[in-house]
Amino acid sequence: MIDYAVSILIFACIYGLVALGLNIQWGLTGLINLGQVAFFAVGAYTFALLSKIGMPFPVGVLVATLTGGGFGAAVAMFTPRLREDYLAIVTLGFSEFVRLILLNEKWLAGGPDGIAGIQRPMTIAGFGSEVSFLIIVVVTLAIAFAFTRRIEGFPIGRTLRAIREDETVVSSVGKVTLAYKTRAFMLGAALAGLGGAFFASYLSYISPDMFGPNVSIYVLAAVLIGRQGSSVATLASTALVALLLEGTRILKDYVTFVDGVELAALRLMLLGIALIAIVAVRYGPRRAV
Amino acid sequence: MKEILEIKCLSRRFGGLQAVNKCEFSVRAHSITGLVGPNGAGKSTLFNLVSGFVRPDSGEIRFAGERIDTLSAHSVARLGLRRTFQIPRELKQMTVLENLLLVPENQFGDRIVSVLSQGKRVREEEGKNLQIARGVLEMVGLSEKATHQAALLSGGQKKLLELARCLMAKPKLLLLDEPTAGVNPTLIRHLMSVLRRVNESGVTLLIIEHNMTVIMELCERVIVMDRGQVIAAGSPSAIQSNKQVLEAYLGGVSA
């Protein structure tokens, strides 16, 4: 039971990193990204490949973060004129493109077999392997959180929010909006890459089917439930989504009147209903200006 | 007297519509110049061309002697040529002060590296910009609304906010697109005195306006456009009695 809770917390922290990244892109700057899983996958695979050639854990994490950010910057620079729905389609397409390359290019990343035997960080003296992983990921999340909080409060956060509201105004006051959008996208993708590195390390095995669009959607749900542009709310709602997704698994010990398969289906239905209810309450008429 | 803005043979077509057609005029430095004409005469397109939001098909735009017709909107703005929009584009979910603090150029805190710094430099910079912003709000008479959300301002106050946002940058030339449209008469009086003060502080103003009282009282020179061309230019009183201008406005009844 404790082990299970630790594992849920680790996943929640990993998704928290990815959601914080999406919050910079979508929540703060208004760039819709339905393909956040692409950068998550890039980070995970970068870390896994570096782990294979014997790079130490911190180097792997750092390079995975930078690679994720690099891919993000590239996507942002190739889509400068896209806004809203078109950007959504391109990012969704990009994430499938990344997944299909990982699936089919066997020489690169093992194809459908994935990569096994990915390293874990060193255990902290006095703690078990799982708990020390949790400590490391929590500390990383705390640093990332402090970083995004600062972005929100600093003039750069104000400029990003202004772009979300009206890009024309921002260029009319003499700012190069493309440069800001690229930076926002890059930072968000870098955080997804960071999350990907921890994901690969924690599972020690990754394969392309772990990086389907549902990951993007869960993270999107977390940012949507939270208040646009707020890191605090993003983290809180990530925890909520993780609880709904993972925590409901525990139900099977207490709910006996349906069998396991039915319960699995009901669990996802419950999640869906909860999301609809939360969004209906959060984005109800009250928010209309 | 020196010309701050010179437009030569400027044209722009949108599909089958020749919005601006071989337009030529200039604006004197430190003047208040009016730009009038019936709806669809090409005034707003001209503003979009000058401010770099739309590229001309042909022709030349010079600002303080420098060609700007190939520059992008943000580069034109950086040279000191700022504009307001016909329909105010306030940043709704931000406060009035935040709307202004967006403006100052080259803010250290506007770069990612600043996030990793101690933050002292950012705080000092913000303090300085805040002072400028409060000064500008004082000037346009929005001080009481400083911490209000921009979405909650009245139509006239939004116009003042647009003006304030331009003034934050200490522009050389300010293009105002119908500053008094939809503003109540009392606020129009206030707006006119603000514009006069802005002009006295050394800013050249080019104003699109349909309210003739405003044009007559403020402008020393008026340019009249019709169907994409300049059809007359001169003092307000000369323009008022110009036959061509009357024809353009009244659809040729007097012809």
Interface residues (C-beta under 8 A of the other chain):
Chain A: F147 R150 I151 F154 P155 I156 R158 T159 R161 A162 E165 D166 T168 V169 V170 S171 S172 V173 G174 K175 V176 T177 R183 L187 V289
Chain B: S51 F53 S72 A73 H74 S75 A77 R78 R82 R83 F85 R89 L91 K92 Q93 M94 E98 L101 L102 V103 E105 Q107 G109 D110 R111 I112 S114 V115 G119 V122 E125 E126 A151 R165 M168 A169
